[in-house]
Amino acid sequence: MIIEYWPNKQGIKLNHSTVKLFQKTQKKILNNQNILNKTTYYQYNDLLNSIYKKKLFIIILKEFQKLILDIIELNLNKKNLKKLSVNILEDFINKIYKSFLLTIQTNEKNITKNYRINLDNDLLLMENLLIYLIFGSSCIDNDIFIFNSFYTPYQHVQILFENFTIQLSNLVIYKVCKTFTSVSELIKFLKQYTIYNSQYISYRAMTLFFNRINWQNLIKSYIYIPQLIYSAKYEILIFNNQGIINKYIYALRLKSFKNLSQIKNIILILLELKDICLPKIEKILITIIKYII
């Protein structure tokens, strides 16, 4: 099997690959009948039915195309792009949020308040994705991923692109949810514009959903993500023929590791000690049991 590599510099080849990436992803979304969540955890876009989930993904793709063209027009260099990445992301999410509300024929003024979300650039890997799409693979630092940046597989960029699209959809729906002061108001909104997933339309189901997703995010933040950082991994979300699945990619995360809070470091050490000690304890117990028997 011949490996297709992502272009390593600006030019016609890079432009062609970027257009191809957008077309390929859009085709994946449109050809997927239900786009079901096939991961083992809850996602905010689960609240949408398949029709509006697809619409949100397409909005993200269209707005992302515009964003890339705007950045190219501004003639930003890699350094400035990195510096502005969080601001770019904030503006981008707000644009998608407004476009999505217009798609469901509602006005942003009908929403009680505008909620500002805390952004995790690591979650979206946006900075690296923009560098790939605008400057080519040669501008990616060689010490981030496990391969030489000049020989970046096309599939790697595709994975980052799909992950960005899915994670962003979750952030947009999270923002929509947070603009309502109560669960009953959110249910009323979802029902009014028939954008809801019928699985989560009762007050009980919606409350359970938020309780579970809050616990899930807490566990992820303090246990799961520190373990991924320590193992030099990212969990990413991609499309397949059944819906949305999760995979893992290797990447050096030294900056993220240095930024871990003290409590997260302590939890990480305890988990590592557990992994070291438990097998030895089990071995001792088995030996004792054998001796007794």
Backbone hydrogen bonds in HBPLUS format (Angstrom, degrees):
<---DONOR---> <-ACCEPTOR-->    atom                        ^
c    i                          cat <-CA-CA->   ^        H-A-AA   ^      H-
h    n   atom  resd res      DA  || num        DHA   H-A  angle D-A-AA Bond
n    s   type  num  typ     dist DA aas  dist angle  dist       angle   num
A0154-TYR N   A0004-GLU O   2.71 MM 150  5.56 170.5  1.72 150.5 147.9     1
A0006-TRP N   A0152-THR O   2.70 MM 146  5.57 168.4  1.72 173.4 177.7     2
A0137-SER N   A0007-PRO O   3.05 MM 130  6.31 163.0  2.08 134.4 136.1     3
A0138-SER N   A0008-ASN O   3.23 MM 130  4.75 150.7  2.32 106.4 114.2     4
A0015-ASN N   A0011-GLY O   3.07 MM   4  6.36 163.3  2.10 153.5 158.4     5
A0016-HIS N   A0012-ILE O   2.87 MM   4  6.04 158.8  1.92 150.9 156.6     6
A0017-SER N   A0013-LYS O   2.99 MM   4  6.20 157.7  2.04 144.8 150.8     7
A0018-THR N   A0014-LEU O   2.94 MM   4  6.14 153.7  2.01 150.4 157.3     8
A0019-VAL N   A0015-ASN O   3.02 MM   4  6.25 162.7  2.05 149.8 154.0     9
A0020-LYS N   A0016-HIS O   2.94 MM   4  6.10 161.1  1.97 148.3 154.1    10
A0021-LEU N   A0017-SER O   2.95 MM   4  6.10 146.3  2.06 139.0 147.9    11
A0022-PHE N   A0018-THR O   3.12 MM   4  6.45 156.9  2.17 149.9 154.5    12
A0023-GLN N   A0019-VAL O   3.01 MM   4  6.28 165.4  2.03 154.2 158.2    13
A0024-LYS N   A0020-LYS O   2.86 MM   4  5.97 161.3  1.89 149.8 155.2    14
A0025-THR N   A0021-LEU O   3.04 MM   4  6.13 160.9  2.07 146.1 150.9    15
A0026-GLN N   A0022-PHE O   2.95 MM   4  6.11 161.7  1.99 149.6 155.0    16
A0027-LYS N   A0023-GLN O   2.96 MM   4  6.12 156.2  2.02 146.1 152.7    17
A0028-LYS N   A0024-LYS O   3.03 MM   4  6.27 153.0  2.10 142.4 149.7    18
A0029-ILE N   A0025-THR O   3.03 MM   4  6.32 155.5  2.09 149.6 155.4    19
A0030-LEU N   A0026-GLN O   2.94 MM   4  6.17 171.4  1.95 156.2 158.0    20
A0031-ASN N   A0027-LYS O   2.90 MM   4  5.90 153.3  1.98 148.5 155.4    21
A0032-ASN N   A0029-ILE O   3.28 MM   3  5.34 148.5  2.39  99.5 108.5    22
A0244-ILE N   A0036-LEU O   2.74 MM 208  6.07 161.3  1.77 166.8 167.4    23
A0038-LYS N   A0244-ILE O   2.80 MM 206  5.45 148.9  1.90 146.6 156.9    24
A0046-ASP N   A0043-GLN O   2.97 MM   3  5.47 159.5  2.01 114.1 120.5    25
A0047-LEU N   A0044-TYR O   3.20 MM   3  6.05 170.1  2.21 122.2 124.6    26
A0048-LEU N   A0045-ASN O   3.17 MM   3  5.60 160.7  2.21 109.9 115.5    27
A0197-ASN N   A0047-LEU O   2.81 MM 150  5.23 132.5  2.04 136.1 132.6    28
A0049-ASN N   A0195-ILE O   2.94 MM 146  5.82 149.8  2.03 135.0 137.9    29
A0053-LYS N   A0049-ASN O   2.93 MM   4  6.04 144.7  2.06 153.6 164.9    30
A0054-LYS N   A0050-SER O   3.03 MM   4  6.13 160.2  2.07 144.9 148.9    31
A0055-LYS N   A0051-ILE O   3.08 MM   4  6.37 155.5  2.14 140.2 147.5    32
A0056-LEU N   A0052-TYR O   2.96 MM   4  6.04 154.7  2.03 137.9 143.7    33
A0057-PHE N   A0053-LYS O   3.08 MM   4  6.38 158.3  2.12 147.2 152.6    34
A0058-ILE N   A0054-LYS O   2.94 MM   4  6.22 159.6  1.98 155.0 160.4    35
A0059-ILE N   A0055-LYS O   2.94 MM   4  6.17 154.9  2.01 147.0 154.1    36
A0060-ILE N   A0056-LEU O   3.01 MM   4  6.28 158.8  2.06 149.1 154.4    37
A0061-LEU N   A0057-PHE O   3.02 MM   4  6.36 156.7  2.08 148.0 153.9    38
A0062-LYS N   A0058-ILE O   2.96 MM   4  6.20 165.1  1.98 153.8 157.2    39
A0063-GLU N   A0059-ILE O   2.89 MM   4  6.05 167.2  1.91 156.8 160.5    40
A0064-PHE N   A0060-ILE O   2.86 MM   4  5.88 145.3  1.98 142.3 152.5    41
A0065-GLN N   A0061-LEU O   3.01 MM   4  6.24 149.1  2.11 145.4 152.6    42
A0066-LYS N   A0062-LYS O   3.23 MM   4  6.56 159.2  2.28 144.2 148.9    43
A0067-LEU N   A0063-GLU O   2.92 MM   4  6.16 153.7  1.99 143.1 150.8    44
A0068-ILE N   A0064-PHE O   3.01 MM   4  6.24 161.1  2.04 150.6 153.8    45
A0069-LEU N   A0065-GLN O   3.14 MM   4  6.43 162.7  2.17 149.7 154.1    46
A0070-ASP N   A0066-LYS O   2.89 MM   4  6.14 153.3  1.96 150.1 158.0    47
A0071-ILE N   A0067-LEU O   2.94 MM   4  6.21 156.7  1.99 152.0 157.8    48
A0072-ILE N   A0068-ILE O   2.98 MM   4  6.22 158.6  2.03 149.6 155.4    49
A0073-GLU N   A0069-LEU O   2.94 MM   4  6.11 155.1  2.00 144.1 151.1    50
A0074-LEU N   A0070-ASP O   2.97 MM   4  6.22 145.3  2.09 143.1 152.2    51
A0075-ASN N   A0072-ILE O   3.06 MM   3  5.10 145.1  2.18  98.5 109.3    52
A0081-LEU N   A0077-ASN O   2.95 MM   4  6.12 155.0  2.01 154.1 162.1    53
A0082-LYS N   A0078-LYS O   3.01 MM   4  6.24 157.3  2.06 148.9 153.8    54
A0083-LYS N   A0079-LYS O   3.09 MM   4  6.33 155.4  2.15 143.9 150.9    55
A0084-LEU N   A0080-ASN O   2.95 MM   4  6.12 147.6  2.06 145.1 153.1    56
A0085-SER N   A0081-LEU O   2.99 MM   4  5.79 110.5  2.49 139.2 154.3    57
A0085-SER N   A0082-LYS O   3.43 MM   3  5.17 157.4  2.48  95.5 102.0    58
A0088-ILE N   A0084-LEU O   2.85 MM   4  6.02 161.8  1.88 163.6 169.9    59
A0089-LEU N   A0085-SER O   2.94 MM   4  6.07 154.3  2.00 141.4 148.4    60
A0090-GLU N   A0086-VAL O   2.94 MM   4  6.21 157.0  2.00 148.7 154.5    61
A0091-ASP N   A0087-ASN O   3.06 MM   4  6.29 170.8  2.07 153.3 154.7    62
A0092-PHE N   A0088-ILE O   2.90 MM   4  6.01 152.6  1.98 144.6 153.4    63
A0093-ILE N   A0089-LEU O   2.93 MM   4  6.13 161.3  1.96 153.7 157.0    64
A0094-ASN N   A0090-GLU O   3.13 MM   4  6.39 160.7  2.17 148.4 153.6    65
A0095-LYS N   A0091-ASP O   3.00 MM   4  6.24 149.9  2.09 145.5 153.6    66
A0096-ILE N   A0092-PHE O   3.06 MM   4  6.36 161.8  2.09 151.9 156.0    67
A0097-TYR N   A0093-ILE O   2.87 MM   4  6.00 160.1  1.91 150.6 156.9    68
A0098-LYS N   A0094-ASN O   3.01 MM   4  6.19 161.4  2.04 146.1 149.9    69
A0099-SER N   A0095-LYS O   2.90 MM   4  6.10 161.2  1.93 149.0 155.0    70
A0100-PHE N   A0096-ILE O   2.79 MM   4  5.92 155.6  1.85 151.7 157.9    71
A0101-LEU N   A0097-TYR O   3.12 MM   4  6.37 156.7  2.18 144.4 150.2    72
A0102-LEU N   A0098-LYS O   3.01 MM   4  6.28 151.3  2.10 146.6 154.5    73
A0103-THR N   A0099-SER O   2.96 MM   4  6.18 143.7  2.09 140.3 150.5    74
A0104-ILE N   A0100-PHE O   3.16 MM   4  6.52 143.7  2.30 145.3 153.7    75
A0106-THR N   A0101-LEU O   3.00 MM   5  5.50 159.6  2.04 154.5 156.8    76
A0105-GLN N   A0102-LEU O   3.01 MM   3  4.90 152.1  2.09 105.5 107.8    77
A0110-ASN N   A0107-ASN O   2.89 MM   3  5.51 152.1  1.97 117.0 125.1    78
A0111-ILE N   A0108-GLU O   3.06 MM   3  5.46 154.9  2.13 108.6 116.3    79
A0123-LEU N   A0120-ASP O   3.00 MM   3  5.41 129.1  2.27 106.8 119.0    80
A0125-LEU N   A0121-ASN O   2.82 MM   4  5.83 140.5  1.97 149.7 161.9    81
A0129-LEU N   A0125-LEU O   3.16 MM   4  6.36 159.5  2.20 148.3 154.7    82
A0130-LEU N   A0126-MET O   2.83 MM   4  6.04 167.0  1.85 163.5 164.9    83
A0131-ILE N   A0127-GLU O   3.17 MM   4  6.40 154.9  2.24 143.4 150.3    84
A0132-TYR N   A0128-ASN O   3.00 MM   4  6.28 160.0  2.04 151.4 156.3    85
A0133-LEU N   A0129-LEU O   3.01 MM   4  6.27 162.7  2.04 153.8 158.1    86
A0134-ILE N   A0130-LEU O   2.87 MM   4  5.87 149.6  1.96 149.6 157.0    87
A0135-PHE N   A0131-ILE O   2.85 MM   4  5.25 150.7  1.94 135.4 145.3    88
A0136-GLY N   A0131-ILE O   3.06 MM   5  6.35 133.4  2.29 150.5 156.2    89
A0139-CYS N   A0136-GLY O   3.34 MM   3  6.20 166.3  2.36 122.5 126.0    90
A0140-ILE N   A0137-SER O   3.11 MM   3  5.54 167.4  2.13 115.8 119.5    91
A0144-ILE N   A0141-ASP O   3.41 MM   3  5.98 155.9  2.47 121.9 120.3    92
A0252-LEU N   A0144-ILE O   2.65 MM 108  4.97 155.6  1.71 151.2 155.4    93
A0151-TYR N   A0148-ASN O   2.84 MM   3  5.44 150.7  1.93 118.4 127.6    94
A0156-HIS N   A0153-PRO O   3.01 MM   3  5.33 134.6  2.22 104.8 116.6    95
A0158-GLN N   A0154-TYR O   3.04 MM   4  6.35 156.3  2.09 149.8 157.3    96
A0159-ILE N   A0155-GLN O   2.90 MM   4  6.11 151.7  1.98 145.7 152.4    97
A0160-LEU N   A0156-HIS O   3.10 MM   4  6.43 159.8  2.14 147.6 152.3    98
A0161-PHE N   A0157-VAL O   2.90 MM   4  6.06 152.5  1.97 146.6 154.7    99
A0162-GLU N   A0158-GLN O   2.93 MM   4  6.17 161.7  1.96 152.0 155.7   100
A0163-ASN N   A0159-ILE O   2.95 MM   4  6.08 162.1  1.98 149.7 155.2   101
A0164-PHE N   A0160-LEU O   2.96 MM   4  6.08 156.9  2.01 142.6 148.9   102
A0165-THR N   A0161-PHE O   3.10 MM   4  6.36 158.1  2.15 145.9 151.3   103
A0166-ILE N   A0162-GLU O   3.02 MM   4  6.27 164.7  2.04 154.7 157.8   104
A0167-GLN N   A0163-ASN O   2.85 MM   4  5.92 171.4  1.86 158.0 160.9   105
A0168-LEU N   A0164-PHE O   2.96 MM   4  5.87 152.2  2.04 141.4 149.4   106
A0169-SER N   A0165-THR O   3.15 MM   4  6.33 147.3  2.27 137.0 145.1   107
A0170-ASN N   A0166-ILE O   3.18 MM   4  6.56 150.4  2.27 147.3 154.7   108
A0171-LEU N   A0167-GLN O   3.10 MM   4  6.46 150.1  2.19 143.7 151.7   109
A0172-VAL N   A0168-LEU O   2.96 MM   4  6.24 155.2  2.02 151.7 158.0   110
A0173-ILE N   A0169-SER O   3.08 MM   4  6.30 163.7  2.11 148.6 152.3   111
A0174-TYR N   A0170-ASN O   2.88 MM   4  5.99 149.0  1.98 141.7 151.3   112
A0175-LYS N   A0171-LEU O   2.93 MM   4  6.12 151.1  2.01 141.2 148.7   113
A0176-VAL N   A0172-VAL O   2.96 MM   4  6.31 151.2  2.04 143.9 152.0   114
A0177-CYS N   A0173-ILE O   2.88 MM   4  6.12 164.3  1.90 150.3 153.9   115
A0178-LYS N   A0174-TYR O   2.97 MM   4  6.18 156.2  2.02 148.6 154.8   116
A0179-THR N   A0176-VAL O   3.21 MM   3  5.44 150.3  2.31 103.7 112.4   117
A0180-PHE N   A0177-CYS O   3.28 MM   3  5.92 166.7  2.30 115.3 119.4   118
A0186-LEU N   A0182-SER O   3.27 MM   4  6.59 156.3  2.33 144.0 150.0   119
A0187-ILE N   A0183-VAL O   2.92 MM   4  6.22 161.7  1.95 156.6 161.3   120
A0188-LYS N   A0184-SER O   3.02 MM   4  6.16 158.6  2.07 142.3 148.2   121
A0189-PHE N   A0185-GLU O   3.00 MM   4  6.25 154.1  2.07 145.5 152.4   122
A0190-LEU N   A0186-LEU O   2.91 MM   4  6.19 165.4  1.93 157.2 160.4   123
A0191-LYS N   A0187-ILE O   2.90 MM   4  6.05 156.4  1.95 151.7 158.1   124
A0192-GLN N   A0188-LYS O   2.89 MM   4  5.93 153.1  1.96 143.5 151.5   125
A0193-TYR N   A0189-PHE O   3.31 MM   4  6.53 154.8  2.37 149.9 153.7   126
A0195-ILE N   A0190-LEU O   3.17 MM   5  5.53 154.0  2.24 153.7 158.9   127
A0194-THR N   A0191-LYS O   3.21 MM   3  4.84 162.3  2.24  98.5 103.5   128
A0200-TYR N   A0197-ASN O   2.89 MM   3  5.85 164.6  1.92 134.2 137.5   129
A0206-MET N   A0202-SER O   2.98 MM   4  6.15 162.0  2.01 153.5 158.5   130
A0207-THR N   A0203-TYR O   2.96 MM   4  6.09 159.5  2.00 147.0 152.8   131
A0208-LEU N   A0204-ARG O   2.92 MM   4  6.12 163.2  1.95 152.6 157.2   132
A0209-PHE N   A0205-ALA O   2.94 MM   4  6.10 151.4  2.03 140.6 148.9   133
A0210-PHE N   A0206-MET O   3.06 MM   4  6.38 162.0  2.10 151.8 154.4   134
A0211-ASN N   A0207-THR O   2.95 MM   4  6.17 159.5  1.99 150.5 156.8   135
A0212-ARG N   A0208-LEU O   2.88 MM   4  6.00 164.2  1.90 151.5 155.9   136
A0213-ILE N   A0209-PHE O   2.90 MM   4  6.06 158.9  1.95 148.7 155.3   137
A0214-ASN N   A0210-PHE O   2.95 MM   4  5.98 148.5  2.06 140.8 148.7   138
A0215-TRP N   A0211-ASN O   3.10 MM   4  6.34 159.3  2.14 145.8 150.8   139
A0216-GLN N   A0212-ARG O   2.84 MM   4  5.97 160.1  1.88 147.9 154.4   140
A0217-ASN N   A0213-ILE O   2.93 MM   4  6.03 158.1  1.98 140.7 145.9   141
A0218-LEU N   A0214-ASN O   3.05 MM   4  6.22 148.0  2.16 140.6 149.2   142
A0219-ILE N   A0215-TRP O   2.96 MM   4  6.22 164.1  1.99 155.7 159.0   143
A0220-LYS N   A0216-GLN O   2.89 MM   4  6.10 158.0  1.94 147.8 154.8   144
A0221-SER N   A0217-ASN O   2.89 MM   4  5.95 159.6  1.94 141.4 146.9   145
A0222-TYR N   A0218-LEU O   3.10 MM   4  6.29 159.4  2.15 149.7 153.9   146
A0223-ILE N   A0219-ILE O   2.83 MM   4  5.54 148.0  1.94 145.7 153.4   147
A0224-TYR N   A0219-ILE O   3.20 MM   5  6.51 157.4  2.26 137.1 143.6   148
A0225-ILE N   A0220-LYS O   2.72 MM   5  5.50 174.0  1.72 151.8 153.2   149
A0227-GLN N   A0223-ILE O   3.23 MM   4  6.34 151.1  2.32 142.2 150.1   150
A0228-LEU N   A0224-TYR O   3.02 MM   4  6.36 150.7  2.11 147.5 156.1   151
A0229-ILE N   A0225-ILE O   2.87 MM   4  6.15 161.4  1.90 159.0 164.0   152
A0230-TYR N   A0226-PRO O   2.94 MM   4  6.09 162.4  1.97 146.5 151.2   153
A0231-SER N   A0227-GLN O   2.94 MM   4  6.10 141.8  2.09 139.8 150.3   154
A0233-LYS N   A0228-LEU O   2.86 MM   5  5.00 162.4  1.90 146.0 148.6   155
A0232-ALA N   A0229-ILE O   3.09 MM   3  5.05 160.5  2.13 104.5 109.7   156
A0251-ALA N   A0232-ALA O   2.92 MM  19  5.24 160.0  1.96 122.4 129.0   157
A0234-TYR N   A0249-ILE O   2.82 MM  15  5.36 148.6  1.92 155.9 164.4   158
A0249-ILE N   A0234-TYR O   2.99 MM  15  5.36 156.0  2.04 147.3 155.2   159
A0236-ILE N   A0247-LYS O   2.85 MM  11  5.40 166.4  1.87 146.0 150.8   160
A0247-LYS N   A0236-ILE O   2.88 MM  11  5.40 160.0  1.92 153.2 159.7   161
A0238-ILE N   A0245-ILE O   2.94 MM   7  5.60 163.1  1.97 159.1 164.7   162
A0245-ILE N   A0238-ILE O   2.94 MM   7  5.60 163.6  1.97 160.9 165.8   163
A0240-ASN N   A0243-GLY O   2.83 MM   3  5.39 157.2  1.88 154.1 158.5   164
A0243-GLY N   A0240-ASN O   3.23 MM   3  5.39 138.8  2.41 103.9 114.7   165
A0257-PHE N   A0253-ARG O   2.88 MM   4  6.11 152.9  1.96 150.4 159.1   166
A0258-LYS N   A0254-LEU O   2.92 MM   4  6.17 155.7  1.98 150.0 155.7   167
A0259-ASN N   A0255-LYS O   3.09 MM   4  6.29 139.7  2.26 140.0 150.9   168
A0260-LEU N   A0257-PHE O   3.31 MM   3  5.43 164.8  2.33 104.1 108.3   169
A0265-ASN N   A0261-SER O   3.03 MM   4  6.32 151.4  2.11 148.9 157.1   170
A0266-ILE N   A0262-GLN O   2.96 MM   4  6.26 153.3  2.03 149.6 156.9   171
A0267-ILE N   A0263-ILE O   2.99 MM   4  6.22 161.9  2.02 146.9 151.4   172
A0268-LEU N   A0264-LYS O   2.94 MM   4  6.08 155.0  2.00 141.9 149.2   173
A0269-ILE N   A0265-ASN O   2.95 MM   4  6.21 155.3  2.02 146.5 152.5   174
A0270-LEU N   A0266-ILE O   2.96 MM   4  6.24 160.8  2.00 152.3 157.4   175
A0271-LEU N   A0267-ILE O   2.93 MM   4  6.17 153.8  2.00 148.3 155.5   176
A0272-GLU N   A0268-LEU O   2.97 MM   4  6.20 153.9  2.04 145.9 153.1   177
A0273-LEU N   A0269-ILE O   2.88 MM   4  6.13 155.8  1.94 149.8 156.7   178
A0274-LYS N   A0270-LEU O   2.93 MM   4  6.13 150.3  2.02 141.6 149.9   179
A0275-ASP N   A0271-LEU O   3.03 MM   4  6.34 155.6  2.09 144.3 150.1   180
A0276-ILE N   A0272-GLU O   3.01 MM   4  6.31 143.8  2.15 143.2 153.2   181
A0277-CYS N   A0273-LEU O   2.76 MM   4  5.87 168.2  1.77 155.8 159.3   182
A0278-LEU N   A0274-LYS O   2.90 MM   4  5.63 165.2  1.92 147.1 152.1   183
A0280-LYS N   A0277-CYS O   3.06 MM   3  5.35 117.0  2.47 105.7 121.0   184
A0281-ILE N   A0277-CYS O   2.89 MM   4  6.14 159.1  1.93 160.2 167.3   185
A0282-GLU N   A0278-LEU O   2.84 MM   4  6.03 163.9  1.87 160.1 164.4   186
A0283-LYS N   A0279-PRO O   2.97 MM   4  6.14 152.1  2.05 139.5 147.1   187
A0284-ILE N   A0280-LYS O   2.97 MM   4  6.25 155.8  2.03 146.9 153.0   188
A0285-LEU N   A0281-ILE O   2.90 MM   4  6.15 163.0  1.93 152.8 157.4   189
A0286-ILE N   A0282-GLU O   2.92 MM   4  6.12 157.9  1.97 149.4 155.2   190
A0287-THR N   A0283-LYS O   3.05 MM   4  6.25 156.9  2.10 144.0 150.2   191
A0288-ILE N   A0284-ILE O   2.93 MM   4  6.22 156.9  1.98 150.9 157.2   192
A0289-ILE N   A0285-LEU O   2.87 MM   4  6.08 164.0  1.90 151.8 156.2   193
A0290-LYS N   A0286-ILE O   2.92 MM   4  6.09 159.6  1.96 147.8 153.5   194
A0291-TYR N   A0287-THR O   2.99 MM   4  6.16 151.8  2.07 142.5 150.4   195
A0292-ILE N   A0288-ILE O   2.87 MM   4  6.16 156.8  1.93 152.2 158.4   196
A0293-ILE N   A0289-ILE O   2.90 MM   4  6.09 163.7  1.93 151.6 156.2   197
